[in-house]
Amino acid sequence: MPMLPDEPWRRLRRFTNARIGMGRAGNGLPTKHLLDFRVAHAMARDSVHSALDFDALEQALTSRIAHCPQIIRIASRVTDRAEYLQRPDLGRRVVEADIVKLETGEWDIVFVIADGLSAEAVSRNAPDLLAETLPQLSSLRVGPLVLAGQGRVGIGDEIGERLGARMVVMLIGERPGLSSPASLGAYITWQPRLGRQNSERNCISNIHADGLVPPVAAVRLVSLIRGAMKMELTGVGLKDRGQLIEGEAPD
């Protein structure tokens, strides 16, 4: 029996969620692949517009993490979801009324969780990631755990600066793709302060059950944190080579 045109690609599709070798039906996609695409697109859109249940998240954090740090809730300067999508700058700043909650201390590291562009990514993955990570940082002074509503990556800079932290780790829902609407990102920034650039951060992305699973992501995150503490920097000067962290001394 001759091999059907789709058969070689069918074998390869077992190893990836990417849309490869879907074939054609006239000038378009076969009906099955077209419907699958529309479902994935709808899930991605829903993920962007869904609200994070912070009460449920806080409960999950306290139940999953032994000796959970104090939890502080703050909000960004965004007023609604539409503004969040249109004004990233407002999502990078803490709303004035919540600044008083961020009392300056002497912390080595502070973790911030924000909904970002995928509430589902946060609720599914952040508690597991922190439950794996925090016990490995017992030698560090870990500050309060901050939950930031409608936050962007940059809001961690202001939070870390106001809390007096040497380093901030921002856990945030990543922009959903067509293969995963629930991917978490972890951004590590040394000496957080307003005005930090993305080149001054390290990022671990694609943290979810079908990508970089939380226990493996925790190993990489702890390795980067230790490398940052040793080199006193993050960003382009701190290289992730698996479990080996290499750095370049600052000028």
DOVEX-832765 format. One record per residue: residue in one letter; x, y, z of N, C-alpha, C, O, CB in turn; residue number from 1. Coordinates in steps of 0.2 Angstrom, whole numbers. Glycine has a CB too. Layout:
BEGIN
  residu   n.px   n.py   n.pz  ca.px  ca.py  ca.pz   c.px   c.py   c.pz   o.px   o.py   o.pz  cb.px  cb.py  cb.pz  num
       A      X      Y      Z      X      Y      Z      X      Y      Z      X      Y      Z      X      Y      Z  NUM
...
This chain:
BEGIN
  residu   n.px   n.py   n.pz  ca.px  ca.py  ca.pz   c.px   c.py   c.pz   o.px   o.py   o.pz  cb.px  cb.py  cb.pz  num
       M      4     -6      0      0      0      0      4      6      0      9      7      4     -5      0      6    1
       P      3     11     -5      7     17     -5      6     21      2      1     21      4      6     21    -11    2
       M     12     25      4     11     29     10      8     35      8      9     39      3     19     31     12    3
       L      3     37     12     -1     43     11      4     49     12      8     49     16     -7     43     16    4
       P      2     55      9      7     61     10      7     63     17     13     66     19      4     66      5    5
       D      2     62     21      2     65     28      6     60     33      8     62     38     -5     66     30    6
       E      8     54     31     10     49     36     17     51     38     18     50     44     10     43     32    7
       P     22     53     34     28     55     38     28     60     43     31     60     48     33     57     32    8
       W     24     65     41     23     71     46     19     69     52     20     71     58     19     77     43    9
       R     14     64     52     11     61     57     15     58     62     14     59     68      6     56     55   10
       R     21     55     60     26     52     65     29     58     68     31     57     74     30     47     61   11
       L     31     63     65     35     68     68     31     72     73     33     75     78     38     73     62   12
       R     24     73     71     20     77     76     19     74     83     17     77     87     13     77     73   13
       R     21     68     84     21     65     90     26     68     95     25     68    101     23     57     90   14
       F     31     72     92     37     74     96     36     82     97     40     85    100     43     73     93   15
       T     31     85     95     30     92     95     23     95     95     19     91     92     34     96     90   16
       N     22    100     98     15    103     98     15    108     92      9    111     91     13    107    105   17
       A     20    109     89     20    114     83     16    111     78     15    105     77     27    115     81   18
       R     13    116     74      8    114     68     13    113     62     14    118     58      3    120     67   19
       I     15    107     61     19    105     55     15    100     51     12     96     54     26    102     58   20
       G     16    101     45     14     96     40      6     95     40      4     89     41     17     89     41   21
       M      2    100     40     -5     99     41     -8     98     35    -14     96     35     -8    105     44   22
       G     -5     98     29     -8     97     23    -12    102     20    -12    108     23    -12     90     24   23
       R    -16    101     15    -20    106     12    -27    103     10    -27     97      8    -17    109      6   24
       A    -32    107      9    -38    106      7    -40    111      2    -43    116      4    -44    105     12   25
       G    -38    110     -4    -39    116     -9    -34    121     -8    -28    120     -7    -46    119     -9   26
       N    -37    127     -6    -32    133     -5    -32    134      3    -28    139      5    -35    139     -8   27
       G    -35    130      7    -34    131     14    -32    124     18    -30    120     15    -41    132     17   28
       L    -33    124     24    -31    119     29    -37    113     29    -43    115     27    -30    121     36   29
       P    -35    107     30    -40    102     31    -45    104     37    -42    108     41    -37     95     32   30
       T    -51    102     37    -56    104     42    -53    103     49    -54    107     53    -62    101     40   31
       K    -51     97     50    -49     96     57    -43    100     60    -44    103     65    -46     88     57   32
       H    -38    102     56    -33    106     58    -36    114     58    -33    117     63    -27    106     53   33
       L    -40    116     54    -43    122     55    -47    123     61    -46    128     64    -48    124     49   34
       L    -51    118     63    -55    118     69    -50    118     75    -51    122     80    -60    113     69   35
       D    -45    114     75    -40    114     80    -37    121     81    -36    123     87    -35    109     79   36
       F    -35    124     76    -32    131     76    -37    136     79    -35    140     83    -30    133     69   37
       R    -43    136     77    -48    140     80    -49    139     88    -50    144     91    -55    140     76   38
       V    -49    133     90    -50    131     97    -44    134    101    -45    137    106    -50    124     98   39
       A    -38    133     98    -32    135    101    -32    143    102    -30    146    107    -25    133     98   40
       H    -34    146     96    -34    154     96    -39    156    101    -38    161    104    -36    156     89   41
       A    -45    153    102    -50    155    107    -47    154    114    -48    158    118    -56    151    106   42
       M    -44    149    115    -41    148    122    -36    153    123    -35    155    129    -38    141    122   43
       A    -32    155    118    -27    160    120    -30    167    121    -28    170    126    -22    161    113   44
       R    -35    168    117    -39    175    119    -42    175    126    -42    180    129    -44    176    113   45
       D    -45    169    128    -48    168    134    -43    169    140    -44    172    145    -52    162    135   46
       S    -37    166    138    -32    167    143    -30    174    145    -28    176    150    -26    163    141   47
       V    -29    178    139    -27    185    140    -32    189    144    -30    194    148    -26    188    133   48
       H    -38    188    143    -44    192    146    -46    189    153    -50    192    156    -50    192    141   49
       S    -44    183    155    -46    180    161    -43    184    167    -37    186    167    -45    173    161   50
       A    -47    184    173    -45    187    179    -42    182    183    -44    176    184    -50    191    182   51
       L    -36    183    187    -33    179    192    -37    179    198    -38    185    201    -26    181    193   52
       D    -39    173    201    -42    173    208    -36    173    213    -33    168    214    -46    166    208   53
       F    -35    179    216    -30    180    220    -31    177    227    -26    175    230    -28    187    221   54
       D    -37    176    229    -39    172    235    -37    165    234    -34    162    239    -47    173    237   55
       A    -39    162    229    -37    155    228    -30    154    227    -27    149    229    -41    152    221   56
       L    -26    159    224    -19    159    223    -16    159    230    -11    155    232    -16    164    219   57
       E    -18    163    234    -15    164    241    -16    158    245    -11    155    249    -18    170    245   58
       Q    -22    155    244    -23    148    248    -19    143    245    -16    139    249    -31    146    247   59
       A    -18    143    239    -13    137    236     -6    138    238     -3    134    239    -14    138    228   60
       L     -4    145    239      3    146    241      4    144    248      9    141    249      5    153    240   61
       T      0    146    252      0    144    259      0    137    261      3    134    265     -5    148    264   62
       S     -4    133    256     -5    126    257      1    122    254      3    117    257    -11    123    255   63
       R      4    125    249      9    121    246     16    122    248     21    118    248      9    123    238   64
       I     17    128    251     24    131    253     25    130    261     21    133    265     25    138    251   65
       A     30    126    263     31    126    270     34    132    272     39    135    269     36    119    272   66
       H     32    135    278     35    141    280     34    147    275     39    150    273     42    140    282   67
       C     28    147    272     27    152    267     29    159    270     26    161    275     20    152    265   68
       P     32    163    266     33    170    268     27    174    269     22    172    267     38    174    263   69
       Q     27    180    272     22    184    273     19    186    266     24    188    261     23    191    277   70
       I     13    186    265     10    188    258      7    195    258      3    197    263      5    183    256   71
       I      9    199    253      7    206    253      3    207    246      6    204    241     13    211    253   72
       R     -3    210    246     -6    211    239     -6    218    238     -7    223    242    -14    208    240   73
       I     -4    219    231     -4    226    229     -7    226    222     -8    221    219      3    229    229   74
       A     -8    232    219    -11    233    212     -6    237    208     -3    242    211    -18    235    212   75
       S     -6    237    202     -3    242    198     -8    248    197    -13    248    200     -1    238    191   76
       R     -5    252    193     -9    258    191    -15    257    186    -18    262    184     -5    264    190   77
       V    -15    251    184    -20    250    178    -27    249    182    -28    247    187    -19    243    175   78
       T    -32    252    178    -39    252    181    -43    246    179    -48    244    182    -43    258    179   79
       D    -42    244    173    -46    238    170    -42    234    165    -36    236    163    -53    240    167   80
       R    -44    228    163    -41    224    158    -39    227    151    -34    227    149    -44    218    157   81
       A    -44    231    149    -43    235    143    -37    239    143    -33    240    139    -49    238    140   82
       E    -37    243    149    -31    248    150    -24    244    151    -19    246    148    -32    252    156   83
       Y    -25    238    154    -19    234    155    -16    232    148    -10    233    147    -20    228    159   84
       L    -20    230    143    -17    228    137    -15    234    133    -10    234    128    -23    225    133   85
       Q    -18    240    134    -16    246    130    -10    251    133     -7    254    130    -22    250    129   86
       R     -9    250    140     -5    254    143      0    250    147     -1    250    154     -9    259    148   87
       P      5    247    144     10    243    148     14    247    153     16    245    158     15    240    143   88
       D     14    254    152     18    258    157     15    258    164     18    258    169     19    265    154   89
       L      8    258    164      4    258    170      5    252    174      4    252    180     -3    260    169   90
       G      6    247    170      6    240    173     13    239    176     14    234    180      5    235    168   91
       R     18    244    175     25    243    178     25    247    185     31    247    188     30    246    173   92
       R     20    251    187     20    255    193     15    253    198     10    251    196     19    262    191   93
       V     17    253    204     13    252    210      8    258    211     10    263    211     17    250    216   94
       V      1    256    212     -4    261    213     -2    265    219      1    262    224    -11    258    213   95
       E     -3    271    220     -1    275    225     -3    273    232      0    273    237     -3    283    224   96
       A     -9    271    232    -13    269    238     -9    262    242    -10    261    248    -20    267    237   97
       D     -6    258    237     -3    252    240      5    253    242      8    248    244     -3    247    235   98
       I      8    259    240     15    260    242     17    259    249     22    256    251     17    266    239   99
       V     12    261    253     13    260    261     14    253    263     17    252    268      7    264    264  100
       K     12    248    259     12    241    261     19    239    260     21    233    263      7    237    257  101
       L     23    242    256     30    240    254     35    243    259     38    248    257     32    241    247  102
       E     36    241    265     41    244    270     48    241    268     49    235    267     39    242    277  103
       T     52    246    268     59    244    267     62    240    272     61    241    278     64    251    266  104
       G     66    234    270     69    230    274     76    228    272     79    232    268     65    223    275  105
       E     79    223    274     85    221    272     85    213    269     86    209    273     91    221    277  106
       W     83    213    263     81    206    260     86    205    255     88    209    251     74    206    257  107
       D     88    198    254     93    196    249     88    195    242     91    197    237     96    190    250  108
       I     82    193    243     78    191    237     71    192    239     69    191    245     80    184    235  109
       V     67    195    234     60    195    235     56    192    229     59    193    223     57    203    236  110
       F     51    188    230     47    186    224     41    189    224     37    191    228     46    178    226  111
       V     39    191    217     33    194    215     29    190    210     32    187    206     35    201    212  112
       I     23    189    211     19    186    207     14    190    204     10    194    207     15    180    210  113
       A     13    191    197      8    195    194      5    191    188      7    186    186     12    201    190  114
       D     -2    193    187     -6    189    183     -3    189    175     -3    184    172    -13    191    183  115
       G     -1    195    173      2    196    167     -3    194    161     -9    197    162      8    191    166  116
       L     -1    190    156     -6    189    151     -9    182    151    -12    180    146     -2    190    144  117
       S     -8    179    157    -11    172    157    -12    171    165     -7    168    168     -7    167    154  118
       A    -18    172    167    -20    170    174    -19    163    175    -17    161    181    -27    173    176  119
       E    -21    159    170    -21    151    171    -14    149    172    -12    144    176    -24    148    165  120
       A     -9    152    169     -2    150    170      0    151    177      4    147    180      3    154    165  121
       V     -2    157    180      0    158    187     -3    153    192      1    150    196     -2    165    189  122
       S     -9    152    191    -13    148    196    -11    141    195    -10    137    200    -20    148    195  123
       R     -9    139    189     -7    132    189      1    130    191      2    125    194     -7    130    181  124
       N      5    135    190     12    134    190     16    137    196     21    135    198     15    136    184  125
       A     14    144    197     18    147    202     18    144    209     24    144    212     14    154    203  126
       P     13    141    212     13    138    219     18    132    218     22    131    223      7    135    221  127
       D     18    128    213     23    122    213     30    125    212     34    122    215     21    118    207  128
       L     31    130    208     38    132    207     41    135    213     46    133    215     38    138    201  129
       L     37    139    217     39    141    223     40    136    228     45    136    232     35    147    226  130
       A     36    131    228     37    126    233     43    122    232     46    119    237     31    121    233  131
       E     45    121    226     52    118    224     58    123    225     63    120    227     51    116    217  132
       T     57    129    225     62    134    225     64    136    232     70    136    233     61    140    220  133
       L     59    138    236     61    142    242     65    137    247     69    140    250     54    144    245  134
       P     63    131    247     67    127    252     75    127    250     79    125    255     65    120    252  135
       Q     76    128    244     83    128    242     87    135    243     93    136    242     84    126    235  136
       L     83    140    246     86    146    247     86    148    255     86    154    257     82    152    243  137
       S     87    143    259     86    144    266     92    148    269     91    151    274     86    137    270  138
       S     97    149    265    103    153    267    102    160    266    106    164    268    110    150    264  139
       L     97    162    262     96    169    260     90    172    264     86    168    267     94    169    252  140
       R     90    178    265     85    182    268     79    183    263     80    188    259     88    189    271  141
       V     74    179    263     69    180    258     63    184    261     61    183    266     66    173    257  142
       G     62    190    257     57    195    259     50    192    258     49    187    257     58    201    256  143
       P     45    197    259     38    195    258     37    193    251     40    195    247     34    201    260  144
       L     32    189    250     29    187    244     24    192    242     19    192    245     27    179    244  145
       V     25    195    236     20    200    234     16    198    228     19    196    223     24    207    232  146
       L     10    199    229      5    197    223      3    204    220      0    208    223     -1    193    226  147
       A      4    205    214      3    211    210     -2    210    205     -1    207    200     10    214    207  148
       G     -8    213    206    -13    213    201    -12    217    195    -10    223    196    -20    215    205  149
       Q    -13    215    189    -13    219    183     -5    221    182     -4    227    180    -18    224    183  150
       G     -1    217    184      6    219    184     10    217    178      9    212    175     10    216    190  151
       R     15    221    176     20    219    171     26    217    174     27    218    180     21    225    166  152
       V     31    215    170     37    213    173     41    218    176     44    217    182     42    210    167  153
       G     40    224    174     44    230    177     41    232    184     45    236    187     43    236    172  154
       I     35    230    186     33    232    192     37    229    198     37    231    203     25    230    193  155
       G     41    223    196     45    220    201     51    225    203     54    224    208     48    214    198  156
       D     53    229    198     58    234    200     57    239    205     60    240    210     60    237    193  157
       E     51    241    205     48    246    210     47    243    216     49    245    222     42    250    208  158
       I     44    237    216     43    233    222     49    231    226     50    232    232     39    227    221  159
       G     54    228    222     60    226    225     64    232    228     67    232    233     65    223    220  160
       E     64    238    224     67    244    227     64    246    233     68    248    238     67    249    221  161
       R     58    247    233     55    249    239     55    245    245     56    247    251     47    250    238  162
       L     56    238    244     57    233    249     64    233    252     66    230    257     54    226    247  163
       G     69    236    248     76    235    250     79    229    248     83    226    252     77    237    257  164
       A     77    225    243     79    219    241     85    219    236     86    224    232     74    215    237  165
       R     90    215    237     96    215    233     94    212    226     97    213    221    102    211    236  166
       M     89    208    226     87    204    220     79    203    220     76    202    225     90    197    219  167
       V     76    203    214     69    202    214     68    196    208     71    197    203     65    208    212  168
       V     63    192    210     61    187    205     54    188    203     50    187    208     63    179    208  169
       M     52    189    197     46    191    195     43    184    191     45    182    186     45    197    190  170
       L     37    182    194     34    176    191     28    179    188     23    182    191     32    170    196  171
       I     27    178    181     21    181    178     19    177    172     23    173    169     24    188    175  172
       G     12    177    171      9    174    165     12    176    158     11    182    157      2    174    165  173
       E     15    172    154     17    174    148     12    175    143      6    172    143     23    169    145  174
       R     13    178    137      9    179    132      7    172    129     11    168    127     12    184    126  175
       P      1    170    129     -1    163    127      0    162    120     -1    167    115     -8    162    128  176
       G      2    156    118      3    154    111     -2    149    109     -6    148    113     10    151    110  177
       L     -2    147    103     -7    142    100     -5    135    103    -10    131    102     -7    143     93  178
       S      0    134    106      1    127    109      1    127    116      0    122    119      8    125    107  179
       S      1    133    119      1    133    127     -2    140    129      1    145    128      7    132    130  180
       P     -8    140    132    -11    146    135     -9    147    142    -11    152    145    -18    146    134  181
       A     -5    143    145     -4    143    152      4    142    153      6    138    157     -8    137    156  182
       S      8    147    150     15    146    151     17    152    156     16    158    155     19    147    144  183
       L     21    150    161     24    155    166     31    157    164     35    153    162     23    152    173  184
       G     32    163    166     39    166    165     42    168    172     38    170    176     40    171    160  185
       A     49    167    173     52    169    179     58    174    177     62    172    173     55    163    183  186
       Y     57    180    179     62    185    177     66    187    184     63    189    189     59    192    174  187
       I     73    187    183     77    188    189     81    195    187     84    195    182     82    182    190  188
       T     81    199    192     84    206    191     88    207    198     86    207    203     79    211    190  189
       W     95    209    197     99    211    202     98    218    203     98    222    199    106    209    200  190
       Q     98    220    210     97    227    212     92    230    208     93    235    204    104    231    211  191
       P     85    228    209     80    231    206     79    238    208     79    240    213     73    227    208  192
       R     77    242    203     75    249    203     72    251    197     73    249    192     82    253    205  193
       L     68    257    198     64    259    192     69    261    187     75    264    188     60    266    194  194
       G     68    259    180     72    261    175     76    255    172     80    256    167     76    267    176  195
       R     76    249    176     80    244    174     78    242    167     72    242    165     79    238    179  196
       Q     82    239    162     81    237    156     80    230    155     83    226    160     86    240    151  197
       N     77    227    150     76    220    150     83    216    149     84    210    151     72    218    144  198
       S     88    220    146     95    217    145     98    216    152    103    212    152     99    221    141  199
       E     95    219    157     98    218    164     95    212    168     95    212    174     98    225    168  200
       R     91    208    165     87    203    168     89    196    165     92    196    159     79    204    167  201
       N     88    191    168     88    184    166     81    181    166     77    183    170     93    179    169  202
       C     79    177    161     72    175    160     72    167    159     76    165    155     68    178    154  203
       I     68    164    163     66    157    162     59    157    159     55    159    163     68    152    168  204
       S     58    154    153     51    155    151     49    148    149     52    143    150     51    159    144  205
       N     42    147    147     39    141    145     39    136    151     40    130    150     43    138    139  206
       I     37    139    157     36    134    163     29    132    163     24    136    164     38    138    169  207
       H     28    126    161     21    123    162     22    115    161     27    113    160     16    126    156  208
       A     16    112    162     16    104    162     19    101    156     22     96    156      9    102    164  209
       D     18    104    150     20    102    144     26    105    141     28    104    135     15    102    138  210
       G     29    109    145     36    112    143     41    111    148     43    105    149     35    120    142  211
       L     43    116    151     48    116    157     44    115    163     42    120    166     53    122    157  212
       V     44    109    166     40    108    172     43    111    178     49    112    178     39    100    173  213
       P     39    113    183     41    117    188     47    114    192     51    118    194     35    118    193  214
       P     47    107    193     53    105    197     60    106    193     65    108    196     53     98    198  215
       V     60    106    187     66    107    183     67    114    182     73    116    183     65    104    175  216
       A     62    118    181     62    125    181     65    128    188     69    133    188     56    129    180  217
       A     64    125    193     66    127    200     74    126    200     77    130    203     63    123    206  218
       V     76    121    197     83    119    197     87    125    194     92    128    196     85    112    194  219
       R     84    127    188     88    132    184     87    139    187     92    143    187     84    133    177  220
       L     81    140    191     80    146    194     85    147    200     88    152    201     73    147    196  221
       V     86    142    204     90    142    210     97    143    207    101    147    210     90    136    214  222
       S     99    140    202    106    140    199    107    148    197    113    150    198    107    136    193  223
       L    102    151    194    103    158    192    103    162    198    107    167    198     97    160    187  224
       I     99    161    202     99    165    209    106    165    212    109    170    214     94    163    213  225
       R    109    159    213    116    158    216    121    162    211    126    165    214    117    151    217  226
       G    120    161    205    125    164    201    125    172    201    130    175    201    124    162    193  227
       A    119    174    202    118    182    202    121    184    209    124    189    209    110    183    202  228
       M    120    180    214    122    182    221    130    182    221    133    187    223    120    178    226  229
       K    133    177    217    140    177    217    143    183    213    148    186    215    142    170    214  230
       M    140    184    207    143    189    202    140    196    203    143    201    201    141    187    195  231
       E    135    196    207    132    203    209    129    206    202    131    212    201    137    207    213  232
       L    126    202    198    123    205    192    118    200    189    118    194    191    129    207    187  233
       T    114    202    185    110    198    181    110    201    174    112    207    173    102    198    183  234
       G    107    198    169    106    200    162    111    197    157    113    191    158    107    208    162  235
       V    114    201    153    118    198    147    125    196    150    128    192    147    119    203    142  236
       G    127    198    156    133    196    159    133    189    163    138    187    164    136    201    163  237
       L    126    187    164    125    181    167    123    175    163    117    176    160    121    182    173  238
       K    127    170    161    125    165    156    122    159    160    125    156    164    131    164    152  239
       D    117    156    157    114    150    159    117    144    155    115    144    149    106    150    160  240
       R    121    140    158    123    134    154    121    128    157    125    124    160    131    134    154  241
       G    114    127    157    112    121    161    112    123    168    109    128    171    115    115    159  242
       Q    116    118    172    116    120    179    123    123    181    124    125    186    116    113    183  243
       L    127    125    175    133    129    176    132    136    174    130    137    169    139    126    172  244
       I    133    140    179    131    147    178    138    151    177    142    150    181    127    151    184  245
       E    139    154    172    145    158    170    143    166    170    137    168    168    148    156    163  246
       G    148    170    172    147    177    173    153    181    171    158    178    170    144    179    179  247
       E    151    187    169    157    192    168    156    197    173    151    200    174    156    195    161  248
       A    162    199    176    162    204    181    160    211    179    162    212    173    169    204    184  249
       P    156    214    183    154    221    180    160    226    180    165    225    183    149    224    185  250
       D    160    231    175    165    236    174    166    240    181    170    244    181    163    240    169  251
